[in-house]
Amino acid sequence: MQKIRRRELQLSSAHKTKGAVCPPKNRNMIQFVTVILKDIFDRGRNFSWERPPKCPKCNSFKVWGHGFVPAYFDCFDVPLLLKRYRCPDCGCVITMRPASHFSGFQSSRTTIRSALQHRINRGKWPPQLSTARMRYWLRNLKGQIKAHLPQSWKSGLMVSYDYLLGMGKIPVSRSI
């Protein structure tokens, strides 16, 4: 029994680094910034991203560059490089993302809204986008309405879209 405990202690102490505290995983944050995607495409890594003034988790002023992450957007065949920053105090990774897009979506907010509006007004999808993607948005919008708005809510899909957006929700997100 003692041999097992000693072995467990050796294993657990072997993973610790002297004097350092390992930050927990899942400390990623997204900061939305107003940028033009064409400028990011043209300049690539040389695009001048605005550094966050402080860490949004711990308010530390020691935020430094942490490389880039590729992200795909409509109208671009190659991924655009989004800048990341890291806080050495809490381990938080901050990813800069265009404010014109929801997190995790390739299409802009205005494209999503106009496609849904087109479908509701005319009864058919606009021809320039993928029908499967637009059906995904509509299905998720209905799911968000069902999850977050009362059963008596009968104001229509686009009013519900705007209301969910005002609540801080992504109206076309699959996650509730």
Stockholm file with secondary structure:
# STOCKHOLM 1.0

chainA/1-176         MQKIRRRELQLSSAHKTKGAVCPPKNRNMIQFVTVILKDIFDRGRNFSWERPPKCPKCNSFKVWGHGFVPAYFDCFDVPLLLKRYRCPDCGCVITMRPASHFSGFQSSRTTIRSALQHRINRGKWPPQLSTARMRYWLRNLKGQIKAHLPQSWKSGLMVSYDYLLGMGKIPVSRSI
#=GR chainA/1-176 SS CHHHHHHHHHHHHHTCCTTCCCCCSCCEEEEEECCCHHHHHHHGGGSCCCCCSSCTTTCCSCCEEEEEEEECCTTCSSCEEEEEEECTTTCCEEEEEETTBCTTCSSBHHHHHHHHHHHHHHSSCCTTSCHHHHHHHHHHHHHHHHHHSCTTCCSCHHHHHHHHHHTTCCTTCSCC
#=GC SS_cons         CHHHHHHHHHHHHHTCCTTCCCCCSCCEEEEEECCCHHHHHHHGGGSCCCCCSSCTTTCCSCCEEEEEEEECCTTCSSCEEEEEEECTTTCCEEEEEETTBCTTCSSBHHHHHHHHHHHHHHSSCCTTSCHHHHHHHHHHHHHHHHHHSCTTCCSCHHHHHHHHHHTTCCTTCSCC
//
